[in-house]
Amino acid sequence: MDCIFCDIIGKKESAEILYENDRVISFLDIRPVNYGHTLVIPKTHYENFLSVPPEEMEALILATQKLSNAIVKSLIPDGFNIVVNNGIAAGQSIFHFHFHIIPRFKSDDFKFRPNLKSYDDGTMKNFAEKIRLAVTT
């Protein structure tokens, strides 16, 4: 398997590492949305959000919170986004699960511009029923 994140974990590739413990490593994104854009990844290779075991996810969430706090303290952004891309259609380009922490500033001109939809009569209920059924099975 050829994975740049696994190479960073194995110290075969360099990165600006911000934090590391036995399960998680965090480093600056080389193509940041804003300066300080940080990635938090598991040291074990998992392709996406759905493949990360619960005990690993707990370690990732705690590290993401710790790094978010450090970003807020050090860079004093107006806010921050925590983003996860899953699959090509969602913008995932490296298939090793990771959280993005993106410091946000009122002047950064970065906007999420979704094309919001409206449910027609009864379609919201139909979607809810499909999802509820999948949750219980």
N, C-alpha and C positions, 0 to 999 in steps of 0.2 A: 504494500500500500504506500502510495506517495502522498504525504500530507505535510504541508509546511508547518502546521501547528505542532504535529508530533516531532518534527525536526527541531522546533524551538524548545519543546519540552526536553528533548534529548541533547540539547546544546549543540546540535549540528548546524543550526542557523542562529544568527544573533537577533536580539530584540531588546527593547528598552523595558526590562522587567520591572514591574512596580510592586508586586506582591507574589509570594509563593508559599504554599504549605504542602503537606503530603498528598493532597487530592486536587489542588487547584493552582493555576498559575495565571497571572494577569500581566498584560503588557500594553504599550501604546499601539494603536492601529497605525500602520504605515501610510494609509490613505484616509486621513481623518476628515470627518464632516466639519469638526471644529478642533482646534488644538486641545489636547488632553483627552481626545476620544480614546477610550480604553476598552480592551477586550478581556473578558474573564472566561476561562476555559477549563474543562476538566483535564487532568493529566492522562486519564484513560480516554481512548478514542471512542466517541459515540457520534453517530452521523447527525442526529437532530434531537430536538426537544423530546420527542416521543420515545427515543431509545435510551434516555438517561435514567438509571435506576433512582428510586426515591432517596436513598441515603446519599447518593452523589449529588442529587439536585439540592438537598439541604445544604451541603457544603458549598455549592455554587451560589446559592441565594445569599448565604451569610457572607461570602467573600464579595459578592456584588454589592451588598449593603455597605460593607466596610470600605470598599473602593469608592462607592458613590459619596460616602461621607468625606473621604479624603479629597475627592475632587471638589466638593462644595467648599470645604475649608481652605483649600490651597488656591483654587482658581476663581472663587467667588462668582460662579455663574448666576444668571437670573433663574435658572431651572436646569433640568436634565431629563433626558429620555433614556429609558432602558428598553432595548430593542432586541428581538430575536427573529432572524429570518429562517424559515423552514421550507426548503425546496426551491428549485429554480424560479418558479413563478413568484415566490415571495422575496427574491433577491439574494438567496443563499449562494455564495460562490465558493466557499471553502466548507467542505462537508465534514467538519469536526465541530460539534456543537459549541456555541459561544454566545455569551451575552455581550452586547455593545452598551457601553455607558457613554452617552454623548452629552457633554456640557453644552448648555444652550444660553444664548445671549439675545437680548431684545433686538440687537442690531445684526444678528448673524444671517438673516435672509434665507434661512433654511426652513422650509415649510412642508408639512405633510399635506398634500392636496388630494384627499380622497374624493371620488365621485360617489357621494352618498346616495343610497337608494331608498325607496319607500316600499313597504309591503302593500300588496293589493289585498282586497277583502279575503280573509281566510288564509292567506299564505303564511303570515306570521305564525299562526297556530300550527299549520302543517310542518313548518321548519322546526318549531319547538317540539312537536310530537316525535319527529325523526331523531332529534338529538337526545331527547329524554329516553327514547327506546334504546339508543346506543349506549347511554350512560348505565342503564340497568342490565345490559347483557354482556 
